[in-house]
Amino acid sequence: MRKLQLLIGILVLSLQSCSIIKKPFVFTARVNTNNEVRSYIKTYAPVAQNEMREFGIPASITLAQGILESGAGKSTLAQKSNNHFGIKCHQGWNGASVLHDDDAKDECFRVYNSPEESYRDHSLFLTQRNRYSFLFNYQPRDYKAWAKGLKKAGYATDRKYARRLVSYIKAYDLKSYDKIRYRPKKKKALVYNYPQKPSSSSKSSPLMNSGSSKKIHKVAKGETLYYISKRYEVSVDDLKKWNGLKSNHLKTGQELLIKK
């Protein structure tokens, strides 16, 4: 009897100790409670959808990555450098950069003039690297395949990266933003050369001649000052100076003077 009482006592203590142990942290999106995430989605869903139309990358995936990588826009990298996707400098990056601790100390990350530039560079980053080319064989609305593919391609070192993306997409119904008309997928990856050198002989070029050293660029939908500066290999400050711009905001169809 005494042994039985002792065993019961041990069992009770064990159950009590279990009840006060905190559950392990599971990285999942919170439904109806995270106003910051919902505010982020409301702000950047149109941007993600624009990227989907242009490049065929699911808006749900772009939004989920933006939420995860930038902490819904609250991370230091996002707030100070407008980098919403944790994209590092990598070889060939000639833009502004900042040192930030990540997998290692003082790693080089890209700096953008606006979050929209970060979103556009994210699209270009995926379309211009061979290791991501297989992603474009997936349907743009198959977010689960894209999530797994990003992890497989090595976008992040987190072993649960795909699961985390899917968690956000399901919790906030981000797949609803994929229900738009998008650019038809080509045989393989959607090709978008970046940066591009302007060609005056191209019929589809938005460039119009206005002299040997001056040209006019007609702003296409989704283009930013940063993108145009990289295309013509000039600085954003020069573009603003040449065109008397006080902000980075551009309108579709706006004409910009390019001095070379």
Secondary structure, DSSP 8 states (H G I E B T S, - for coil): -HHHHHHHHHHHHHHHHHHHS---------TTT-HHHHHHHHHHHHHHHHHHHHH---HHHHHHHHHHHHTTTTSHHHHHH--SS--B--TT--S-EEEE-SSSTTEEEE--SSHHHHHHHHHHHHHS-GGGGGGGGS-TT-HHHHHHHHHHHTS-S-TTHHHHHHHHHHHTTGGGGG-S------SSS----SS----TT-TT-SEEE-SSSEEEEE--TT--HHHHHHHHT--HHHHHHHHT-SSS---TT-EEEEE-
